[in-house]
Each structure stands twice: as structure tokens, then as C-alpha cells.
Amino acid sequence: MKKPFKKLFGNRVFLEIPEVPKSKIIISEASQKEWIEEQKLTLNKFTVYAVGDVVTTIKEGDVVAVDFNALERSKVLRLTEDVQVIPVAIFDISLLW
């Protein structure tokens, strides 16, 4: 998958955000953001979008569980109009599914 950046440095891991369910009802961007925040705290499986250059234990595409406190602290990072990720540190990942 082509990334909108050249290289991710350090012990960072970018996680994919679950897709907002498509429906015929149009919801506001604020409601979509609220849904994403709720999902961060209820899901325990995230797909890895990218890993930093010092991360060796996981790779892109792996499915991982993340510490809920780390998810609560993290902010959604918009890389492009279509790509948003949740940045966490490798130390916040508790297991590989």
C-alpha cells in the first residue's frame, strides 16, 4: 500500500481507524469523530497501518491489541483527506492476534 509519507521514525506505530459504517443517513463530521472515539475505547483489535524504523516485532497488516489508556490519550491523525490513523507507541501494544 502506498503511504502518504516516506518513512516513519522511532518506536511509533500507526493503527488503521475502523471504517465508519455506511448508511443512507448522512451524519455530520462531528458525529463521525465521536463514533471513532467510541470505537477506540470498545475495540481491541486494530490493523497496523505503518511502523517506525526501530520497530521489529510487528509489521504492517498485523492485527494487534492496544492498551485502552494509550488509546484514550491518542488523537486521530489525518494524513490525507482519505487516510486517518491512530498513533501509538510500540510499548502500548499488548499482543499480536
N, C-alpha and C positions, 0 to 999 in steps of 0.2 A: 504494500500500500504506500503510495506517495505521500510523504509528510509535508506540511507547510513550513518546515524548518529544516536546517541542515543537520544539526546534532543537538542532542540533549545531554547536558553535562551533569556530573555528580551522581548522588545517590537518589535522584528523583525518579519517580515512576508516574506516568500519565495514564489514567484509567478512562475508559470509554464511559460515556453517560448513556444510561438506558434510553431507548427511543421513547419519546412521548407518544402514547397511543393515538393513532389517527382516528378521527371520528368526523361525522358530518357537522358536529357542533364546533364552532370556532371559539377558541379560548384565547384570552389575552396573553401577551408575553409574560406579564407578572404571574398569571396563573400557571403558565408553563414552568417558570422558575421555581414557584412554590412546589409544584409536583416533583421537580428534580431534587429539591432539598429534602422532601419527604422520602424519596426513593433512596437517597444517600443513607438515610438512617434505618431503612427497613430491609434493604437488600444486603446480602452477604456474599454475593458473587459478582465480581467485576472483571471485565476483559481488559487486559493490558494493551494500551494503545502505543506506548513508547517507553523505553527505559534509558536511564542515564548511562554515560560511558563507563562508570565503575560498577554497575550492577551486573552480576554474573549468574545469579541464582534463578532468575526468571527471564522470560523473553516476550516479545510482542506476541499477542494472541493467547497467552496463558490466561487462565481464569483463576483469580485469587480472592481471598477473604481479607478484609481490611479492618483494622481496629476502629470501632464506632466513634471513639473520641477524636481520632485523626480525621475521620470523615466530617464530623461536626465542625472542626476547626477549618477545614479546607474550603476554598472558594472555587467556584466554577471558573475556568479559564477559557476564554473564547480565542481560538487560534485563527479561525476564519469565520466567515458568515455561516458555514455549514458544519464546522468542527469545533466542538467544545469538549474539554477534558476536566478531570478532577486530578490535580497534582497532589501526590503524597510522597513521603519518604519510604525507601525500601524497608526501613525499620518498622513501619506501620503495617506492613503486610504480614499477616499471621500464618497463612497457609496457602498452598497451591492445590487447587482442586484437580 
